[in-house]
């Protein structure tokens, strides 16, 4: 069985779930019934760093909400699919579009809706507060929970294994 570190070396695409991964999984509504979400700015910079390093980022989410679309667009993520509970066909479509195999793709999820993709991805990633069945599928689990820097941690893990983390850090540290 290949280690998570070995799997991460060949990753060229990271596909993310939203609720419970990019957010804390809460559904917040104002008095008018409008939804809002809390995103972590460290995750956002991590996504921009990943893109700069040539790691393609995509998002597949079961819910279709305007705040999520706005954040995804702000981050320059081209491959965004909302309102989809059947994620496997979209995962395959994104892999084909980007020109990578499923083995070269990582997926980060936290709930049953993510299980099918996690079984197919070369690197299945999750958050510590994911459901037990999802944690069993994960090759790698972040220390941080969803919405609290878990995506940044996952990106750092991949970039370290790809040998790109130190150079990116040096660019910012100088």
Secondary structure, DSSP 4 states (H G I P E B T S, - for coil): ---HHHHHHT--EEEE-STTTTS-S--EE-TTS-EE----HHHHHHHHHHHHTT-EEEEEESS--HHHHHHHHHTT--EEEES-S-HHHHHHHHHHHHT--GGGEEEEE-SGGGHHHHHHSSEEEE-TTS-HHHHHH-SEE-SSPTTTTHHHHHHHHHHHHTT-HHHHHHHHH-
